[in-house]
C-alpha cells in the first residue's frame, strides 16, 4: 500500500511539472478578468489543501522517527527506516507541488545537474532537439489537455474505491470490541485516509490545471495563424536567405555547365565519351550537395538552431533512404556513364518492339528508325532493361507508314498510322482497321511496298498434252505479256514466267508467275484477276479447251 502511495507521488510530481510548463507557455495577458479571478481562487484552495496534507505528512514523519528511536529489534528498525524514507519522499513531493502551484514556474530548471560522460548518440539527439522541441511546442496545448483529462479520469476512478475502503474500516472500528484489533484497524484507517487526502489533492490540482488550459486556449485557426506569424517573423529572413543561396547555386550550376558545353566539344557530341559523362555526373552531384548543404550553412551562421535541426533531420532522412536505394542508383550511374547493361547505339526490346538507344541521359531517347517512332524514358526505367549490339541488316519493323500489307488473317490494307500501342490500316474502299501493335506483328504482315509475286494456276485439256510443255507455254507467255503492256502494267512488271506445273486428274496445269513493283501493291487482287482473265482469253483465241472436273460413278444402282 505504501509502494502505491510512492508511485502516485511520482505521478503527482510529473503532473505538476507538466502544469508548470503549461503556465510557462501561457500568454501573459488573460482573455477575461473573471476567469483569472476564478483561477486565483482555485489556486488558493489547492494550496490550502496541500498545506493540510503537508502538515499530516510532517506529523507522520515525526511519529515514525519516534517509533524508530524506540524500536527494539533490527527487523523492526529496517521496516521503520523504509517507511521513513517513503514518508520523507512524499513530504518532499508535496513541498515541490506547493512550490510549483504557488510560483507557477518550473523550479527544477534552476537546479544544476551533474556533467555526464560523452555519448555520441545523445549528442546527435542534442543537435536535433531544437526541431523536436519546436514540434512539441506546436502540439503542447492539446497534449497537456489530454494528459490532464487522463489524470482526472484516473483519480476519479480510484477515489470511490478508497472512500469505500475507508467506510468499511470505520464500520469495523465502530463495531469492534477487541482493543488490539481496533488499534490495528485505526492504523490502517489512518493510512487510507492519508491516501484519500493525497489523491483528492492530486485530482484538485489536475482539475485546476485543466481549467487554466481551457481558459487560455484559442481556436485552432487562431493558434495556427499566431504560430505561423511568430515563426516567420523570427525566421522569415533566414528562410529567404537560404532560398537565395539555393537559387545562386542553381544559376552557377547552369552557367558552369553552359561553359563546359561551349568550350569543350565533347559535351556537344551526340555520343559522349566516358570522361565527359563522368564530369557531367560529378557536376550534377556537386550541385545537389551544395543545394542541400547551402541552407544549413546559412542557418548555422545566423545561429538559428531550429532551422538547422530541421535541415539536419531532413538530411539524415535522405541518407537513410539513400542507404536502402544505393544499389538502384549505382545501376543508374553505370547506365549514365554508358558502361551499364544499356548503351548508346545498341538495340533493346521494349513493349514488343525493337528500339535503338539514341541518347542516354537522365531522360533517354529511344527510336525505331523504320516505324519512325521515338519515346523518352527515364534512366530509372532504363536500369531494368538490357541492350545488345546490332547489325545493319537487322529488321526493325515489318513496314513503314504508307506501305500496303497482307496479314495472315487475309486482311489487305495500307498502313496509315503506327504507334507503340496501335497500328491502323485502310482497306480498298476506305474501311479502317486498328490492331494492337503486338497483334499486328503476330499476324506476320507481308509487305508489298518493294515488290511482290503473283502465281496463278490455270488448267488446259489433256488433248493438248503434246504442246502443253512447249508451244502452249510460249504462246501463253507472249499473250499475257502483251496484255499486261497493253493495259499499262508493263513498267511495273519486273519478271514474267509461264511454266508447266503438273498433270492433275482432269487437266494439265500451267503456272503463270508475275513479279511486280511495290507501286501497284494496292492493285494486288486486281492483278490476280487480270492474270486469270488473260489466260482465259488466250485459250479462246488459240482454241484451247478448258476442262472441268468430272465425277465418275462406279457400280450399279438397284432397281426398286
Secondary structure, DSSP 8 states (H G I E B T S, - for coil): -HHHHHHHHHHHHHHHHHHHHHHHHS-SS-S-HHHHHHHHHHHHHHHHHHHHHHHHHHHHHHHHHHHHHH--SHHHHHHHHHHHHHHHHHHHHHHHHHHHHHH-S-GGGGS--------HHHHHHHHHHHHHHHHHHHTHHHHHHHHHHHHHHHHHHHHHHHHHHHHHHHHHHHH---HHHHHHHHHHHHHHHHHHHHHHHHHHHHHHHHHHHHHH---HHHHHHHHHHHHHHHHHHHHHHHHHHHHHHHHHHHHHHHHHHHH-GGGTSSS--HHHHHHHHHHHHHHHHHHHHHHHHHHHHTT-HHHHHHHHHHHHHHHHHHHHHHHHHHHHHHHHTT-SSS-TT-EEEETTEEEEEEE-SSEEEEEETTTTEEEEEEHHHHTT---B---TT--S-S--TT-EEE-TTS-EEEEEEE-SSEEEEE-TTS-EEEEEHHHHHHT--EE-SSEEEEEEEEEE-GGGTTTTTTHHHHHHHHHHHHHHHHTT-TTTEEEEEEEEEEE-SSSEEEEEEEEEEGGGGGGHHHHHHHHHHHHHHHHHHHT-----------S-----
